């Protein structure tokens, strides 16, 4: 069965569950995904915020 990307629920869902869901999909610690997302957001002058909201709209709930 293929892996599917879903929004995280429970303890991995800090804010909307996007980073937690990506971390579950990639099988890495959610803190690492959050830190990378923050760094990329700062480096891209805030584009990561728009990408985060877009990901929240696209990634399905479990």
KELO-503146 format. One record per atom (N, C-alpha, C): x negated, y, z negated; atom name; residue in three letters; residue number from 1. Coordinates in Angstrom, 1 decimal. Atoms other than C-alpha are relative to their C-alpha. Example, Ala and Ser with C-alpha at 12.3 -4.5 7.8 and 13.67 -1.06 7.14 Angstrom:
<X:-0.9 Y:-1.2 Z:0.0 marfi:N marlum:Ala fimi:1>
<X:-12.3 Y:-4.5 Z:-7.8 marfi:CA marlum:Ala fimi:1>
<X:-0.9 Y:1.2 Z:0.0 marfi:C marlum:Ala fimi:1>
<X:0.9 Y:-1.1 Z:0.0 marfi:N marlum:Ser fimi:2>
<X:-13.7 Y:-1.1 Z:-7.1 marfi:CA marlum:Ser fimi:2>
<X:0.8 Y:1.1 Z:-0.8 marfi:C marlum:Ser fimi:2>
END
This chain:
<X:-0.8 Y:-1.2 Z:0.0 marfi:N marlum:Unk fimi:1>
<X:0.0 Y:0.0 Z:0.0 marfi:CA marlum:Unk fimi:1>
<X:-0.9 Y:1.3 Z:0.0 marfi:C marlum:Unk fimi:1>
<X:0.8 Y:-1.2 Z:-0.2 marfi:N marlum:Unk fimi:2>
<X:-1.4 Y:3.4 Z:1.0 marfi:CA marlum:Unk fimi:2>
<X:0.3 Y:0.9 Z:-1.2 marfi:C marlum:Unk fimi:2>
<X:-0.1 Y:-1.0 Z:1.0 marfi:N marlum:Unk fimi:3>
<X:-2.0 Y:6.1 Z:-1.6 marfi:CA marlum:Unk fimi:3>
<X:0.8 Y:1.2 Z:0.5 marfi:C marlum:Unk fimi:3>
<X:-0.8 Y:-1.2 Z:-0.3 marfi:N marlum:Unk fimi:4>
<X:0.4 Y:9.0 Z:-1.7 marfi:CA marlum:Unk fimi:4>
<X:-0.3 Y:1.1 Z:-0.9 marfi:C marlum:Unk fimi:4>
<X:0.3 Y:-1.2 Z:0.8 marfi:N marlum:Unk fimi:5>
<X:-0.1 Y:12.5 Z:-2.9 marfi:CA marlum:Unk fimi:5>
<X:1.3 Y:0.5 Z:-0.5 marfi:C marlum:Unk fimi:5>
<X:-1.2 Y:-0.5 Z:0.7 marfi:N marlum:Unk fimi:6>
<X:2.5 Y:13.7 Z:-5.4 marfi:CA marlum:Unk fimi:6>
<X:-0.5 Y:1.1 Z:-1.0 marfi:C marlum:Unk fimi:6>
<X:0.3 Y:-0.9 Z:1.1 marfi:N marlum:Unk fimi:7>
<X:2.7 Y:16.6 Z:-7.9 marfi:CA marlum:Unk fimi:7>
<X:-0.2 Y:-0.8 Z:-1.3 marfi:C marlum:Unk fimi:7>
<X:0.2 Y:0.7 Z:1.3 marfi:N marlum:Unk fimi:8>
<X:1.4 Y:15.6 Z:-11.3 marfi:CA marlum:Unk fimi:8>
<X:1.1 Y:0.3 Z:-1.0 marfi:C marlum:Unk fimi:8>
<X:-1.0 Y:-0.2 Z:1.0 marfi:N marlum:Unk fimi:9>
<X:3.7 Y:15.1 Z:-14.2 marfi:CA marlum:Unk fimi:9>
<X:-0.7 Y:-0.3 Z:-1.3 marfi:C marlum:Unk fimi:9>
<X:0.6 Y:0.3 Z:1.3 marfi:N marlum:Unk fimi:10>
<X:3.0 Y:14.9 Z:-17.9 marfi:CA marlum:Unk fimi:10>
<X:-1.2 Y:0.8 Z:-0.4 marfi:C marlum:Unk fimi:10>
<X:1.2 Y:-0.7 Z:0.5 marfi:N marlum:Unk fimi:11>
<X:-0.4 Y:15.8 Z:-19.4 marfi:CA marlum:Unk fimi:11>
<X:-0.9 Y:0.6 Z:1.1 marfi:C marlum:Unk fimi:11>
<X:0.8 Y:-0.6 Z:-1.1 marfi:N marlum:Unk fimi:12>
<X:-2.0 Y:16.4 Z:-15.9 marfi:CA marlum:Unk fimi:12>
<X:0.6 Y:1.2 Z:0.6 marfi:C marlum:Unk fimi:12>
<X:-0.7 Y:-1.1 Z:-0.7 marfi:N marlum:Unk fimi:13>
<X:0.5 Y:19.0 Z:-14.9 marfi:CA marlum:Unk fimi:13>
<X:-0.1 Y:1.3 Z:-0.9 marfi:C marlum:Unk fimi:13>
<X:0.2 Y:-1.2 Z:0.7 marfi:N marlum:Unk fimi:14>
<X:-0.8 Y:22.3 Z:-16.4 marfi:CA marlum:Unk fimi:14>
<X:0.9 Y:1.1 Z:0.5 marfi:C marlum:Unk fimi:14>
<X:-0.8 Y:-1.1 Z:-0.6 marfi:N marlum:Unk fimi:15>
<X:0.8 Y:24.7 Z:-14.0 marfi:CA marlum:Unk fimi:15>
<X:0.4 Y:-0.5 Z:1.4 marfi:C marlum:Unk fimi:15>
<X:-0.6 Y:0.5 Z:-1.1 marfi:N marlum:Unk fimi:16>
<X:3.1 Y:23.3 Z:-11.4 marfi:CA marlum:Unk fimi:16>
<X:-0.4 Y:-1.4 Z:0.5 marfi:C marlum:Unk fimi:16>
<X:0.4 Y:1.4 Z:-0.2 marfi:N marlum:Unk fimi:17>
<X:1.1 Y:20.0 Z:-11.1 marfi:CA marlum:Unk fimi:17>
<X:-0.8 Y:-0.2 Z:1.3 marfi:C marlum:Unk fimi:17>
<X:0.7 Y:0.2 Z:-1.3 marfi:N marlum:Unk fimi:18>
<X:-0.8 Y:20.7 Z:-7.8 marfi:CA marlum:Unk fimi:18>
<X:-1.4 Y:-0.6 Z:-0.3 marfi:C marlum:Unk fimi:18>
<X:1.4 Y:0.5 Z:0.2 marfi:N marlum:Unk fimi:19>
<X:-4.4 Y:20.3 Z:-9.1 marfi:CA marlum:Unk fimi:19>
<X:0.0 Y:-1.4 Z:-0.7 marfi:C marlum:Unk fimi:19>
<X:-0.1 Y:1.3 Z:0.6 marfi:N marlum:Unk fimi:20>
<X:-3.3 Y:17.4 Z:-11.3 marfi:CA marlum:Unk fimi:20>
<X:0.3 Y:-1.1 Z:1.0 marfi:C marlum:Unk fimi:20>
<X:-0.4 Y:1.0 Z:-1.0 marfi:N marlum:Unk fimi:21>
<X:-1.7 Y:15.6 Z:-8.4 marfi:CA marlum:Unk fimi:21>
<X:-1.2 Y:-0.3 Z:1.0 marfi:C marlum:Unk fimi:21>
<X:1.2 Y:0.2 Z:-0.9 marfi:N marlum:Unk fimi:22>
<X:-4.8 Y:16.2 Z:-6.2 marfi:CA marlum:Unk fimi:22>
<X:-1.0 Y:-0.9 Z:-0.7 marfi:C marlum:Unk fimi:22>
<X:1.0 Y:0.8 Z:0.8 marfi:N marlum:Unk fimi:23>
<X:-7.0 Y:14.8 Z:-9.0 marfi:CA marlum:Unk fimi:23>
<X:0.4 Y:-1.5 Z:-0.1 marfi:C marlum:Unk fimi:23>
<X:-0.5 Y:1.4 Z:0.0 marfi:N marlum:Unk fimi:24>
<X:-4.8 Y:11.7 Z:-9.3 marfi:CA marlum:Unk fimi:24>
<X:-0.2 Y:-0.7 Z:1.3 marfi:C marlum:Unk fimi:24>
<X:0.2 Y:0.5 Z:-1.3 marfi:N marlum:Unk fimi:25>
<X:-5.0 Y:11.2 Z:-5.6 marfi:CA marlum:Unk fimi:25>
<X:-1.4 Y:-0.4 Z:0.3 marfi:C marlum:Unk fimi:25>
<X:1.5 Y:0.1 Z:-0.2 marfi:N marlum:Unk fimi:26>
<X:-8.8 Y:11.6 Z:-5.5 marfi:CA marlum:Unk fimi:26>
<X:-0.6 Y:-0.9 Z:-1.1 marfi:C marlum:Unk fimi:26>
<X:0.5 Y:0.8 Z:1.2 marfi:N marlum:Unk fimi:27>
<X:-9.2 Y:9.6 Z:-8.8 marfi:CA marlum:Unk fimi:27>
<X:-1.2 Y:0.7 Z:-0.6 marfi:C marlum:Unk fimi:27>
<X:1.0 Y:-0.8 Z:0.7 marfi:N marlum:Unk fimi:28>
<X:-11.2 Y:12.4 Z:-10.4 marfi:CA marlum:Unk fimi:28>
<X:0.6 Y:0.7 Z:-1.2 marfi:C marlum:Unk fimi:28>
<X:-0.5 Y:-0.8 Z:1.1 marfi:N marlum:Unk fimi:29>
<X:-10.8 Y:14.5 Z:-13.6 marfi:CA marlum:Unk fimi:29>
<X:0.7 Y:1.2 Z:0.5 marfi:C marlum:Unk fimi:29>
<X:-0.7 Y:-1.2 Z:-0.4 marfi:N marlum:Unk fimi:30>
<X:-8.2 Y:17.2 Z:-13.2 marfi:CA marlum:Unk fimi:30>
<X:-0.7 Y:1.3 Z:-0.3 marfi:C marlum:Unk fimi:30>
<X:0.8 Y:-1.2 Z:0.4 marfi:N marlum:Unk fimi:31>
<X:-10.5 Y:19.7 Z:-14.9 marfi:CA marlum:Unk fimi:31>
<X:-0.9 Y:0.4 Z:1.2 marfi:C marlum:Unk fimi:31>
<X:1.0 Y:-0.3 Z:-1.1 marfi:N marlum:Unk fimi:32>
<X:-13.0 Y:19.4 Z:-12.0 marfi:CA marlum:Unk fimi:32>
<X:0.8 Y:0.6 Z:1.2 marfi:C marlum:Unk fimi:32>
<X:-0.7 Y:-0.5 Z:-1.1 marfi:N marlum:Unk fimi:33>
<X:-10.3 Y:20.0 Z:-9.4 marfi:CA marlum:Unk fimi:33>
<X:0.5 Y:1.4 Z:-0.3 marfi:C marlum:Unk fimi:33>
<X:-0.4 Y:-1.4 Z:0.3 marfi:N marlum:Unk fimi:34>
<X:-9.0 Y:23.1 Z:-11.3 marfi:CA marlum:Unk fimi:34>
<X:-1.2 Y:0.9 Z:0.1 marfi:C marlum:Unk fimi:34>
<X:1.1 Y:-0.9 Z:-0.1 marfi:N marlum:Unk fimi:35>
<X:-12.5 Y:24.5 Z:-11.6 marfi:CA marlum:Unk fimi:35>
<X:-0.4 Y:0.3 Z:1.4 marfi:C marlum:Unk fimi:35>
<X:0.3 Y:-0.2 Z:-1.5 marfi:N marlum:Unk fimi:36>
<X:-13.2 Y:24.0 Z:-7.9 marfi:CA marlum:Unk fimi:36>
<X:1.0 Y:0.9 Z:0.6 marfi:C marlum:Unk fimi:36>
<X:-1.0 Y:-0.9 Z:-0.5 marfi:N marlum:Unk fimi:37>
<X:-9.9 Y:25.6 Z:-7.1 marfi:CA marlum:Unk fimi:37>
<X:-0.2 Y:1.4 Z:-0.4 marfi:C marlum:Unk fimi:37>
<X:0.2 Y:-1.3 Z:0.4 marfi:N marlum:Unk fimi:38>
<X:-10.6 Y:28.6 Z:-9.2 marfi:CA marlum:Unk fimi:38>
<X:-1.2 Y:0.7 Z:0.6 marfi:C marlum:Unk fimi:38>
<X:1.2 Y:-0.5 Z:-0.7 marfi:N marlum:Unk fimi:39>
<X:-14.1 Y:29.0 Z:-7.7 marfi:CA marlum:Unk fimi:39>
<X:0.3 Y:0.4 Z:1.4 marfi:C marlum:Unk fimi:39>
<X:-0.3 Y:-0.3 Z:-1.4 marfi:N marlum:Unk fimi:40>
<X:-12.8 Y:28.8 Z:-4.2 marfi:CA marlum:Unk fimi:40>
<X:1.0 Y:1.2 Z:0.1 marfi:C marlum:Unk fimi:40>
<X:-0.9 Y:-1.2 Z:0.0 marfi:N marlum:Unk fimi:41>
<X:-10.0 Y:31.3 Z:-5.1 marfi:CA marlum:Unk fimi:41>
<X:-0.8 Y:1.3 Z:-0.1 marfi:C marlum:Unk fimi:41>
<X:0.8 Y:-1.2 Z:0.2 marfi:N marlum:Unk fimi:42>
<X:-12.5 Y:33.8 Z:-6.4 marfi:CA marlum:Unk fimi:42>
<X:-0.9 Y:0.3 Z:1.2 marfi:C marlum:Unk fimi:42>
<X:0.9 Y:-0.1 Z:-1.1 marfi:N marlum:Unk fimi:43>
<X:-14.8 Y:33.2 Z:-3.4 marfi:CA marlum:Unk fimi:43>
<X:0.8 Y:0.5 Z:1.3 marfi:C marlum:Unk fimi:43>
<X:-0.7 Y:-0.3 Z:-1.2 marfi:N marlum:Unk fimi:44>
<X:-12.0 Y:33.7 Z:-0.9 marfi:CA marlum:Unk fimi:44>
<X:0.9 Y:1.2 Z:-0.3 marfi:C marlum:Unk fimi:44>
<X:-0.7 Y:-1.2 Z:0.3 marfi:N marlum:Unk fimi:45>
<X:-10.7 Y:36.9 Z:-2.5 marfi:CA marlum:Unk fimi:45>
<X:1.5 Y:-0.2 Z:-0.2 marfi:C marlum:Unk fimi:45>
<X:-1.4 Y:0.3 Z:0.4 marfi:N marlum:Unk fimi:46>
<X:-7.4 Y:35.3 Z:-3.8 marfi:CA marlum:Unk fimi:46>
<X:0.7 Y:-0.8 Z:1.0 marfi:C marlum:Unk fimi:46>
<X:-0.7 Y:0.8 Z:-0.9 marfi:N marlum:Unk fimi:47>
<X:-6.5 Y:33.2 Z:-0.8 marfi:CA marlum:Unk fimi:47>
<X:0.4 Y:-1.3 Z:-0.6 marfi:C marlum:Unk fimi:47>
<X:-0.4 Y:1.2 Z:0.7 marfi:N marlum:Unk fimi:48>
<X:-6.4 Y:30.2 Z:-3.1 marfi:CA marlum:Unk fimi:48>
<X:1.3 Y:0.0 Z:-0.7 marfi:C marlum:Unk fimi:48>
<X:-1.3 Y:-0.2 Z:0.7 marfi:N marlum:Unk fimi:49>
<X:-3.4 Y:31.6 Z:-4.9 marfi:CA marlum:Unk fimi:49>
<X:1.1 Y:-0.4 Z:1.1 marfi:C marlum:Unk fimi:49>
<X:-1.0 Y:0.3 Z:-1.0 marfi:N marlum:Unk fimi:50>
<X:-1.4 Y:31.5 Z:-1.6 marfi:CA marlum:Unk fimi:50>
<X:-0.1 Y:-1.5 Z:0.4 marfi:C marlum:Unk fimi:50>
<X:0.1 Y:1.5 Z:-0.3 marfi:N marlum:Unk fimi:51>
<X:-2.8 Y:28.0 Z:-0.8 marfi:CA marlum:Unk fimi:51>
<X:0.6 Y:-0.8 Z:-1.1 marfi:C marlum:Unk fimi:51>
<X:-0.6 Y:0.8 Z:1.1 marfi:N marlum:Unk fimi:52>
<X:-1.7 Y:26.8 Z:-4.3 marfi:CA marlum:Unk fimi:52>
<X:1.5 Y:0.0 Z:0.1 marfi:C marlum:Unk fimi:52>
<X:-1.4 Y:0.0 Z:-0.1 marfi:N marlum:Unk fimi:53>
<X:1.8 Y:28.0 Z:-3.8 marfi:CA marlum:Unk fimi:53>
<X:0.5 Y:-0.7 Z:1.2 marfi:C marlum:Unk fimi:53>
<X:-0.3 Y:0.8 Z:-1.2 marfi:N marlum:Unk fimi:54>
<X:1.9 Y:26.5 Z:-0.3 marfi:CA marlum:Unk fimi:54>
<X:-0.1 Y:-1.5 Z:-0.3 marfi:C marlum:Unk fimi:54>
<X:0.1 Y:1.4 Z:0.4 marfi:N marlum:Unk fimi:55>
<X:0.7 Y:23.2 Z:-1.7 marfi:CA marlum:Unk fimi:55>
<X:1.1 Y:-0.4 Z:-0.8 marfi:C marlum:Unk fimi:55>
<X:-1.1 Y:0.3 Z:0.8 marfi:N marlum:Unk fimi:56>
<X:3.3 Y:23.3 Z:-4.3 marfi:CA marlum:Unk fimi:56>
<X:1.3 Y:-0.2 Z:0.8 marfi:C marlum:Unk fimi:56>
<X:-1.2 Y:0.1 Z:-0.8 marfi:N marlum:Unk fimi:57>
<X:6.0 Y:23.8 Z:-1.7 marfi:CA marlum:Unk fimi:57>
<X:0.0 Y:-1.2 Z:0.9 marfi:C marlum:Unk fimi:57>
<X:0.1 Y:1.1 Z:-0.9 marfi:N marlum:Unk fimi:58>
<X:4.7 Y:21.0 Z:0.5 marfi:CA marlum:Unk fimi:58>
<X:-0.1 Y:-1.4 Z:-0.7 marfi:C marlum:Unk fimi:58>
<X:0.2 Y:1.3 Z:0.6 marfi:N marlum:Unk fimi:59>
<X:3.6 Y:18.2 Z:-1.9 marfi:CA marlum:Unk fimi:59>
<X:1.3 Y:-0.4 Z:-0.8 marfi:C marlum:Unk fimi:59>
<X:-1.2 Y:0.4 Z:0.6 marfi:N marlum:Unk fimi:60>
<X:6.6 Y:16.2 Z:-3.0 marfi:CA marlum:Unk fimi:60>
<X:-0.2 Y:-0.4 Z:-1.5 marfi:C marlum:Unk fimi:60>
<X:0.0 Y:0.5 Z:1.4 marfi:N marlum:Unk fimi:61>
<X:7.6 Y:15.3 Z:-6.6 marfi:CA marlum:Unk fimi:61>
<X:0.1 Y:-1.5 Z:0.1 marfi:C marlum:Unk fimi:61>
<X:-0.1 Y:1.5 Z:0.1 marfi:N marlum:Unk fimi:62>
<X:7.3 Y:11.7 Z:-7.7 marfi:CA marlum:Unk fimi:62>
<X:1.4 Y:-0.5 Z:-0.1 marfi:C marlum:Unk fimi:62>
END
